[in-house]
């Protein structure tokens, strides 16, 4: 599943289409394509793992789910996987194997932009207040809660917990105050590192925990476990990642 930083890259790659008129729109998503044809994209925004294409009178929300992807100016996947195809006089955008739906209303009332770790509006104090209400939740689940850390996915979760020496099955209520602050800060810091490395095509080279077998700090085997209620793959070292 693409994480928040990857959506920033999608946004940047299709930003040149802002202000250009859509000639045709089609695909197999259950939306009214007639609302798109002839209109111009007014803005493109992201919230966590969601992309919003904003036109006059309608906003198209795209969620890439587990295996979604996109391409610009060329079709790279089979036609049956095309959920949305937007064609301009010069250029095209394709979205594949993703969830596409129409949204009505003001996005600012529908989404908490202060929860988005990539946003200029990110509010760490608000994240801390939310976490303090989740005392009985494992930190591995809390990091994946999009209402607290919008944009954080499984890779970021594993890497952040390894960075700060925190065991994924620690209950949020047991995390010491300084460590909780560190968790919040690193969720954002690592997200921007992720973005930088992704753009440079070196992201996997910087993984210290995700999919790894040996802890480079302790030279001991990593544990691979499907932790918490989310049951996502988790890689951690029982020696240096403290379970409070």
Number of C-alpha atoms within 10 A of each C-alpha: 15 21 22 28 27 19 23 20 14 17 18 12 13 15 15 10 19 15 13 16 18 20 16 17 20 18 19 16 16 12 16 12 16 11 15 23 17 14 17 18 19 15 16 19 17 22 23 27 23 20 22 21 21 19 18 12 11 14 24 17 18 21 21 22 15 10 10 18 20 20 17 16 13 11 16 14 15 8 11 10 16 22 22 24 21 20 18 18 10 11 14 20 19 23 25 25 21 20 17 22 15 15 16 10 10 9 15 8 8 10 12 16 21 21 24 27 30 26 18 9 12 18 16 20 12 12 19 17 11 15 21 13 11 15 15 14 18 21 28 27 20 23 26 19 17 18 18 24 24 25 30 27 22 19 21 26 27 25 23 27 26 22 15 16 19 25 23 29 17 19 19 22 18 15 19 11 11 8 13 20 15 15 23 21 14 19 22 22 14 19 25 16 15 23 20 14 15 15 13 9 10 12 14 13 8 12 15 20 26 21 16 15 17 17 20 13 10 12 11 14 16 21 16 16 13 13 17 18 10 13 11 17 15 24 29 28 26 18 16 16 17 17 15 13
